[in-house]
């Protein structure tokens, strides 16, 4: 699955001056006046098309050979437990995030500080709450991101890290500039400083520095986590255990995420570029780029991380731009090509280095996400769902679509009030589950729960009745 959006997760302040690690309480007391232009942590799961800048609506394609049977209209979606109220009175809130059977959210309270809270997804019970985060100067950006190993709350350029089990009372904090990267691995929380390419790995529980790669002449310009086939839907699942560092000369360093030890340095068939689209999955790295201009031409490179074997598997000339890239089957990568306002989707056999099939994509398509061989292509006003053969299963215009599991899609309004539905890919049946009210930000979900913020609270809904 694509890692270009979710792996680049630390863009939280404009300065790259290091602040010594300490407790979050110490960070709260530091009043430092800075000029910032920070961006929020990309909160939320993995392959949500809206995170790729796609706000889309869904309407089933009613081909005679692909009938879609909607269920009868449903009432309000059932609420689990009591809503988690934003208290003290909230001025604004961030999108929630889900991990380990819990939901976490952050909000900016009336005093200008940030509060974060966690609740049990299946009971709605409030489990944990921390208030008063933020420096003495103005808070311009904040957000929460949850992983199995820790809860990360970004406030301006500070990332507060908490134990999701709440067994460790000593929270800790690190600083990241808006060009730095902070990538969650199972083994460590790893940060790359953009100013010099230094890489630091920190213990999730204590913040203790586990290892450091000092600045090198051929500095690291991008960090990438490798996903395994057993990983779930979240982009933060990097159970493979390898960390990839792209260097300024275009080489790929393969390192052990737990120790930082160098396992292999690969010189790809075409030099890797920091701003390219990268997908690292099942022992392979796929890179699409260069990232330059509209209609700039591009190539897709496939690299075997175990052997170092590398080849260019696809090239497109001037007039073409890369809109999306993802693994869509064994030894297969799918590419969204943009040209003259139109798009096409191609499946490429990595071993044979040739296209297997090509079909038309939606106009202005700008994202591609694949799961279990099925592909969502979104962008502009349209979205389509394709099967592994390129046949269309679903077509747009309309709302927000996300994967529930390999065979089901969640379909709902982006933030407006409306109906929540599930589309079954196997039966091509759209089932209405219930309605939700107007929301102030994106929702998060697990396979059986939907979590949405309103202006006053966070509500957990059951997707199973």
N, C-alpha and C positions, 0 to 999 in steps of 0.2 A: 504494500500500500504506500501511497505517496508519503514521503517524509519531508518534503521541502517546506510545508507549512508548519507542521507540528514540531519538528526537531529544532527549528530556529525559534526558540521560545524565550530567549532572554533579550528583550529590546526595551529596556526599562529606564534609561536615563542617557544624557548626552556625554557624560564624562566617564573616563576609564580610569580614574584615580582609585586605587585600591583602598578599601576601608577594612581594617583588621576584623576578622571574624570574632563575634561575641554573642551574647544572648540577645534575643529580640528586645528584651526590656532595656538593655543598654542602647540599642539602636533607637528606640523610641525617645530616649533622652538626648540624643545628639541633635542639636539644632544647627543645621548647616544650610546657609542660603546658597542656592544654586539656580542656574538657568537650565531648564529641562524641556525636552520635547519627547517625553516617553510614550511608549505604546503599551497596550494591555498585553498581559500573557494571553496566548491563544487558549482560552479555557474551553474544554469540551473534548469530545471524543473524536478522535480519529478520522473517520471518513465522512464527515458531514459536509455536504456540498456548499452550505452557506459559509463555512469557514474558508472556502476557496473563493469567496466573493460572489457566490451564486445564490440569488434569491429566486426560487422557482416554485411554480404551482404545478400540481399534477392532475391530469385528467386521463383516465384510461383510454387507450386507443381501441376503438370499437371495430376491429376487423371481423369479418364473418368467421374467419378461422381461428380468431383469438378472442372469444367472447369474455367480457368482464361482467360479473353479476354483483352489483352493490347490495349490501345488506340493508334492511329497513333502517330509517333514521333512529338514532339513539339519543338519549337524554344526556345530562351532564356526566362527564367522566367521573367515576367514583374517587373521592379524596381519601387518602390513607392517613389516619390519625388526625391531629390538629395542625393547622398551618403554622409554620415557623414565622413568628411575627418579627418584623424589623424594629428593634427597640434598642436605643432611643429612636425617636422619629427619624425616618430615613430621608435623605435628600436624593439618593440614587443608589443603584445596586449593580453588581456585575453578574454575568452569566454563571450559573452553577456548574459544578463538575461532579462526576460520579466515579467512585473507586471502592473496591472492597466491601460492597453492600451498603455504602453510605453515600450521602450527598453533602457537598460542601459549597458554601456560598459566602460572599463578602459584600458588605455595603458600607457606604459613607454616611455616617450618622450626623445628627445636628451639630455636634461639636467639631465637625470637620475631620475627625479621625475615622479609621477603618475598623470594622468589626468583622470577624469571621466565625462561622458556626457550622457544625456538622450534625446531621440527623440520620437515624437509621431508616433505610429505604423501605423496609417491610413493616415497620410499626409507626413510623413518623416521629418517633421519640427523639427529642433533642439530646444529643450525647455530649456535646462539647462546644465551648464558646470562649473566644478571646477578644477583648476589646482594647481600644486605644492605640492601634497600630498607626505609625506614620511619624515622620519627622516634624519639627516645629514649623517648617515652612509649608507652603501650599501643596496639597496633594493633587497632582494633575493626572495621575493614572494609577489604576490598581486592578487586580484581578486575582482569581484563585484557580489553581490547577491541582488536581488530585492524581496520585499514583498509588499503587499498592504499598510502596516503601515510605511515602511521605506526602504531606500536604504543603504546597508551595503557595504563598500569598505574596504577590508583588505589589509594593507600594512605592511609586516613583521608581527609583533605582535600587530599592532594597527588596530582597527576596527572603521572607520569613519562612523557615522550614519547621514543620511540626510533625510529631510522631502520630500516625493515624490511629494507633491503639491507645494513645494518651497515657502510656505507661512511663514515658520519659518526660519529666517536668522541665528539662532544660532545652527550650527551643533555641534556635540559632539563626543567624542571618548572614547573607553575603550580598555583595554589590555587583551589579552588571550594567555596563553601558549599553546603549541601544544598538550597537553593532556587535556586541559580545553574544555568545551562545551559552545557554544553560540547558543541558540535555539530560533527562532522567534515564538512568540505566538501572537494572536490577541490582547491580553490585555497588553503585555509587552515583552521586549527583555530580556531573562533570561540567566544568565551565571552561570555555576558551576565551581568552582576552584578545580582542581584535587588534589592539594597539601593537602587540608584539608576538601573537600566536602562542603565548604560554597556555598550557592546559593544566588545570588542577582538578583532582578528584577528591570528593568529600564524603565522609561517613554520613549516611542518612540520619542517624539518631543524634549524633553529637556535633557534627560539623567538622570533626577532626580531619585534617588533610591526610589522605591516604597515599597519594603520590603526586608528583609534579613533573611535567615536561618543560624544561627551561626553554626560553626563546631560542630558535634556530635560524640560521641564514635562510633556509627554505622553510619559512614559517607556515604553521597550520592556518588555513583560511576557512575551513568548514569542518564540522563534526557531524557524523552520521551513525545512528544506531542500526544494528542488523536485526531484522525480525526473523523468527522461526515459524515454520508452518503451524506449530502448536500454539502460537500466540493468538490472543483474542483480537477483538476489533479495535482496541485502543492503540493509537500510534505510539504510546509510551511503553508498549510491551516490546522489550529488546532482550529476550531470554537467550538469544544466540551467544551472548557474552563477549562479542567482539565490538570494538569501537574503531570506526574508520575516520582518519584525518586526511582531508584533502590539503595538499601543500600548494604554495604559491607557484611552483613550477609545474603543477598538474599531476604530481604523483599521488598515489594512494598508500597511506601507511595503515597497516592492519595491526591493531594492538589489542591486548587483553584488557577489558574494561576494569577488571578487579585490581590489576597490578600496574597497568600502563606498559607492560613489556611489549616490545616490538616483535611481531611474529613474521611480518613480511612487508617489504616495500615493493609496490607494483608500479610499473610505468605503463599506463594504459595505451591502447592503440591510437588514441587521440587524447592529448592532455586534458585532464579534468579541470573544470572551472567552477569557482565557488558559487556562482549564482545559478548554476544549472539545476534542472530537476533531477533528483536522485531517488532511486528506490533500491534499498538493500534488503534482500529477502532470500532465504533458503540458500545461503552460500554464494549468492551472486549480487553484483552491484550493477545497476542500470543507470546510465546518465544520459540525459537529453539536453542539448544546448548547441551552440552557446546562447546565453540569455542576452540578447542585444536589443533588437529593434523589431517592430512588426515587419513581416515579410523579409526576414533576414537570412533565411536558410538555416538548417540545423542538421545534426547527426545524432544517432543514438548508439552508445557504446555499451557492450555487455562485457563484464569482467568477472572471471571465476576467482573468488577470494582465496580458495585453497591452493590453486595451482598458479595463479597469476596470469593465466591465459586471458587475452583480451582481444576483442575485435569490434569493428564498426558494423552493426547489423542493419542500419538503415541510414540513408542520407536523402535529404530533400533540398532542392536548390533555391535560389533567390526567388522570392515571391511566396515562400512558405514560412509559417511560424509554428512553433510547437505550443499547443494549447494544453496538453495533458499527457501523462505517461504513467502506466501501472502494469504490474504483473497480472496476467489474466489467464494463467494456466501453466502446466508444466512446460518449461523451456519456451515460454511464450510471453511476449510483452505487447501491450496494446498502446497505440499512439493516437492522440487527437491532433489532426493537422488543420491549420487555419490558412485559408487562402481566399483573397478577394471577397471577404465578408461571408464566405461559406466555410463549412468544415467537412472533414471526412474522418472516419475511424478505421484504423488498420490493425490487424493482428499480425505480428511478426514472429516467425520461427527463429529462435535465437541460434540454434545449431546450424540451420541451413542458411541463415542470414537472408531471408526473403519473406515477402508478404504472403500470408495465407489467404486473406480476404480483405476487402475494403468496402465500406458502405458509407453513405451520406450521413453526416451528423447534423445536429440542430444548428440553425443560423446563429452566429455569434457565440458558439459553444466555447467555453474557456476552462473546463475542468473535466477530468475523467477519473472515476473511482471504480475499482474492481474488487469483487469479493466472490470467491468460489466460482470464478469464471464468468460471472455476470457483471455487466458494466453499467454504471450511471454516467451519463454525459450531460452536463448542465452548462448554463451561461445565458446571459441575456434574458429573454422571456421564455426559454424553452428548456425542456429536459427530456431525454429518452433513456429507456432501459433496453439494453441489448443482451442477448444470450451469447453463449460461447461461439456460436456460428455467425454472429452478426445480425441475427434476425431480431426485429423490433418486438418487444413485449409490452411496452408502455410508452405513451407519448404525452406531451404537455399541452397547453401553457399552464402554469400555476404556482405552487407553494414550496414548502420545505420538505425535503425527502432525505431520509437517513436509513442506514442499515440497522435492523433489529437483530438479525442473525443471517446465516447464509441464504435462507429461503424467504425472508420477509423484510418488507420496507415499512418504515414509519412515514406517514403522510399527514402533514398538518400545516396550518398557517405559520408564517414566520414569527410574527409577534401579535397579530390581530386576533380577535376572538373568532372561533370557528370550530370545525369538526376535526377530530383526530381519527385517522383511519389506518388500517394495516393492509398492505397489498401482498398477497401470497404469490410468489413468483412461480411456483409449481402449478397451481390451479388457475392463476391469473384472476383471482377473485379479490375485489376490494371490499373490505368489511369496515363499516363505521363503528367505532368504539364508544364515542361520546364527544361532548363539546367542552371547550376550555374558554375562559374569559380572556380579555385583552391582557397582554403581558408587556413588561418593560424591557425584556431582553430575551435572548435565545434560551430555549429549554435544554435540559440534559436528560439522558435516559439510560436505563439498563434494558435487558430483554423483557422485563415485566413491569417496569415502573417508568413514569414520566415525571419530571420535576420542572416546575415553571415558576418564575418570579413575577409577582404583581407589584403595584406601587407600595403595598403595605406588608407583604408577606411572601413566603416561599411555600408552594403547595406541592405535595407528592400525590400523584394520581396512579391508580392501578390500571394496567393495560390488560388485565386478565379478568376483570369484573369483580 
